[in-house]
Amino acid sequence: MCAAGDEGPTIEVHILHKYSQEEFYGSQLRVVVSGFIRPEIKFAGLPQLLARIKADIGIAKAQLDEPEAAALRLSDHFKSV
């Protein structure tokens, strides 16, 4: 249960696929939560945040190469509507 004024649980989606603006903006986005990388962290500054984002991208790409995650690409969930 969330405290008064609390937005509750949130997720952050980082899109690894490259899209043109014409393909992406105004389009429907489908997201599947397939793993967990790390809890929320407060950073001392922008350089630390950017370094961690880079590390997180590497972790995410490695996780997406695992057989369980690779199988998600074949899911009907990702077929065009």
QUIHU-V393399 format. One record per residue. N is the residue number from 0. PHI is phi as a letter, one per 20 degrees, with the letter a starting at -180 (999 if undefined). PSI is psi in degrees with one decimal (999 if undefined). Layout:
# QUIHU-V393399
N;PHI;PSI + N;PHI;PSI
This chain:
# QUIHU-V393399
0;999;141.6 + 1;e;144.1 + 2;f;158.3 + 3;g;129.8 + 4;n;-10.0 + 5;e;135.2 + 6;f;-15.8 + 7;n;-172.8 + 8;f;142.8 + 9;c;162.9 + 10;c;156.4 + 11;d;127.3 + 12;d;126.3 + 13;d;118.5 + 14;e;120.2 + 15;e;-21.0 + 16;f;142.1 + 17;e;128.9 + 18;c;150.2 + 19;e;159.8 + 20;g;-35.8 + 21;f;-35.3 + 22;f;-34.6 + 23;e;-57.2 + 24;f;130.3 + 25;n;-0.7 + 26;e;157.6 + 27;f;138.3 + 28;d;128.9 + 29;d;133.0 + 30;c;135.7 + 31;c;126.0 + 32;e;111.5 + 33;d;1.6 + 34;a;178.6 + 35;c;131.5 + 36;e;-51.7 + 37;a;161.0 + 38;f;171.1 + 39;f;138.4 + 40;c;140.1 + 41;e;132.6 + 42;d;150.8 + 43;f;-26.3 + 44;a;178.5 + 45;f;-43.0 + 46;g;-39.5 + 47;f;-40.5 + 48;f;-47.7 + 49;f;-39.2 + 50;f;-40.5 + 51;f;-37.6 + 52;f;-43.5 + 53;g;-44.6 + 54;f;-42.2 + 55;f;-39.6 + 56;f;-42.8 + 57;f;-42.5 + 58;f;-46.2 + 59;f;-44.2 + 60;f;-41.2 + 61;f;-42.2 + 62;f;-37.8 + 63;f;-18.5 + 64;e;-11.5 + 65;f;146.4 + 66;g;-39.0 + 67;f;-42.4 + 68;f;-36.7 + 69;f;-34.1 + 70;f;-26.7 + 71;f;-29.1 + 72;f;-24.6 + 73;e;-4.0 + 74;f;144.0 + 75;g;-23.4 + 76;g;-29.9 + 77;e;6.0 + 78;f;148.7 + 79;f;146.0 + 80;d;999
